[in-house]
Amino acid sequence: MKVLYFAWVRERIGLEAEEIDLPQGVATVAELAAFLGARGEGYAHAFENPRIVRAALDRRHAKPDTPLGGAREIAFFPPMTGG
């Protein structure tokens, strides 16, 4: 799965994107965020408060309990405001 990082999530992790193989047992957006958060210091810092990190699966907003299913891409980003 291609994982994209935006804004301060990208800055904390130090990557714009990466390809990962989903480990067994990782089936939802929240489970993927928890898995990523355990990968090292930058990831832990980016996902330290998972309630404020937003996600999109194949360019559609997704809630934490959304199944990853056959998605090809997931993006993680901070909350957005309109203007």
C-alpha positions as CSV (number, residue, x, y, z in Angstrom):
1,M,0.0,0.0,0.0
2,K,1.2,3.5,-0.8
3,V,1.2,5.7,2.3
4,L,1.4,9.5,1.8
5,Y,2.2,12.0,4.6
6,F,1.3,15.7,4.5
7,A,2.1,18.9,6.4
8,W,3.5,18.4,9.9
9,V,2.9,14.6,9.7
10,R,5.4,14.5,6.8
11,E,7.8,16.8,8.7
12,R,7.8,14.6,11.8
13,I,8.2,11.4,9.9
14,G,10.7,12.8,7.4
15,L,9.1,11.2,4.4
16,E,6.6,12.3,1.8
17,A,5.5,8.8,0.9
18,E,6.5,5.1,1.2
19,E,5.3,1.7,0.1
20,I,4.4,-0.7,2.9
21,D,3.2,-4.3,3.1
22,L,0.3,-4.4,5.6
23,P,1.1,-6.7,8.4
24,Q,-1.4,-9.4,9.4
25,G,-4.0,-7.9,11.8
26,V,-3.9,-4.4,10.4
27,A,-7.3,-4.0,8.9
28,T,-8.5,-0.4,9.7
29,V,-7.2,3.1,9.4
30,A,-6.7,3.3,13.2
31,E,-4.8,0.0,13.3
32,L,-2.5,1.2,10.5
33,A,-1.9,4.5,12.4
34,A,-1.0,2.5,15.5
35,F,1.3,0.2,13.5
36,L,3.1,3.2,11.9
37,G,3.3,5.0,15.3
38,A,5.4,2.0,16.6
39,R,7.9,2.2,13.8
40,G,10.3,4.7,15.4
41,E,10.6,8.1,17.0
42,G,9.4,10.3,14.1
43,Y,6.4,8.1,13.5
44,A,5.6,8.0,17.2
45,H,5.7,11.8,17.3
46,A,3.5,12.1,14.2
47,F,0.9,9.7,15.6
48,E,1.1,10.6,19.3
49,N,-2.4,11.9,19.3
50,P,-4.2,9.8,16.7
51,R,-7.5,11.7,17.2
52,I,-6.2,14.7,15.4
53,V,-4.6,13.0,12.5
54,R,-6.9,12.7,9.5
55,A,-6.8,10.0,6.8
56,A,-8.0,9.5,3.2
57,L,-8.3,6.2,1.5
58,D,-7.9,6.4,-2.3
59,R,-8.5,10.2,-1.9
60,R,-11.7,9.9,0.1
61,H,-11.8,11.0,3.7
62,A,-11.9,8.0,6.1
63,K,-12.7,7.5,9.7
64,P,-10.5,5.6,12.1
65,D,-12.7,2.5,12.0
66,T,-12.8,2.4,8.1
67,P,-11.6,-0.9,6.8
68,L,-8.5,-0.6,4.5
69,G,-10.0,-3.3,2.3
70,G,-8.5,-3.1,-1.2
71,A,-7.4,0.5,-1.0
72,R,-4.2,1.3,-3.0
73,E,-3.3,4.5,-1.2
74,I,-3.8,6.1,2.2
75,A,-2.9,9.6,3.1
76,F,-2.3,11.0,6.6
77,F,-2.6,14.7,7.3
78,P,-3.5,17.2,10.1
79,P,-7.0,18.7,10.4
80,M,-7.9,21.3,7.8
81,T,-9.7,24.5,8.1
82,G,-11.6,26.4,5.4
83,G,-11.2,30.0,4.5
